[in-house]
Amino acid sequence: MDTSPVDTVKAAYAAMLERGDLEGFLDFFAEDGVLLEADSLPYGGRFTGREAIRGALLQVMETYSAFSFTPDVFATDGEWVIAYGTFAVEVRATGKSVSFPLAEASQVSGGKIKLIHPVYGDTAAILAALR
């Protein structure tokens, strides 16, 4: 039996956010999966394929000494899952912390993530914390 899209997203989050298992997180992606990050961020851009996504996430880990995403709500419609909650980071270079709302849209097909697109509540707060 196939896992529902929301179960797939929750399991991927558990791998990355609860266990710190980057490879386990990447296993949930389709080979041609896409991560879209806000262009204004140091790790911004479109990353296609597991290797590119791994590189982007390693940049995230280099940027922050700590980060978390705590979803409060999961909404789903077919292949689409929206997770809404609180994103919090501590910038490695400055020690500054910020938190704000984040919505993350994911598309899941055949039990694999085809797309993750975080929509940040306040990228300006991250940019200010980087300085």
Residue pairs with C-beta under 8 A, 6 or more apart in sequence:
2 110
2 111
3 11
3 111
4 76
5 76
5 78
5 79
5 80
5 81
5 106
5 107
5 108
6 74
6 76
6 81
8 28
8 81
8 108
8 111
8 112
8 113
9 74
9 81
9 83
9 106
9 108
9 113
10 74
11 28
12 25
12 28
12 113
13 69
13 71
13 83
15 21
15 24
15 25
15 27
15 28
16 22
16 24
16 25
16 57
17 68
17 69
22 54
22 57
22 58
22 61
25 57
26 50
26 53
26 54
28 112
28 113
29 50
29 53
29 112
29 113
30 109
30 110
30 112
30 113
30 114
31 49
31 50
32 48
32 49
32 114
33 48
33 49
33 50
33 53
33 112
33 113
33 114
33 115
33 116
34 46
34 47
34 48
34 53
34 114
34 115
34 116
35 46
35 47
35 52
35 53
35 56
35 57
35 115
35 116
35 117
36 45
36 46
36 47
36 115
36 116
36 117
36 118
37 43
37 44
37 45
37 47
37 56
37 118
38 44
38 118
38 120
38 123
39 45
40 123
40 127
41 120
41 123
41 126
41 127
42 59
42 63
42 130
43 56
43 59
43 60
43 63
45 56
47 53
47 55
47 56
60 67
61 67
62 92
63 89
63 91
63 92
63 93
63 130
64 89
64 90
64 91
64 92
65 90
65 91
65 92
65 95
66 88
66 89
66 90
67 87
67 88
67 89
67 90
68 86
68 87
68 88
68 89
69 83
69 85
69 86
69 87
69 88
69 102
69 104
70 85
70 86
70 88
71 83
71 84
71 85
71 104
72 84
72 85
72 86
73 82
73 83
73 84
73 85
74 81
74 82
74 83
74 84
75 81
75 82
75 84
76 82
79 107
79 108
79 109
79 114
80 105
80 106
80 107
80 108
81 105
81 106
81 107
81 108
82 103
82 104
82 105
82 106
83 103
83 104
83 106
84 101
84 102
84 103
84 104
85 101
85 102
86 99
86 100
86 101
86 102
87 99
87 100
87 101
87 102
87 118
87 120
87 121
88 97
88 98
88 99
89 97
89 98
89 99
89 126
89 129
90 96
90 97
91 97
91 98
91 126
91 129
91 130
93 130
94 129
94 130
94 131
96 128
96 129
96 130
97 129
98 122
98 125
98 126
98 128
98 129
100 120
100 121
100 122
100 125
101 121
101 122
102 118
102 119
102 120
102 121
103 118
103 119
103 121
104 116
104 117
104 118
104 119
105 115
105 116
105 117
105 119
106 113
106 115
106 116
106 117
107 113
107 114
107 115
108 114
120 126
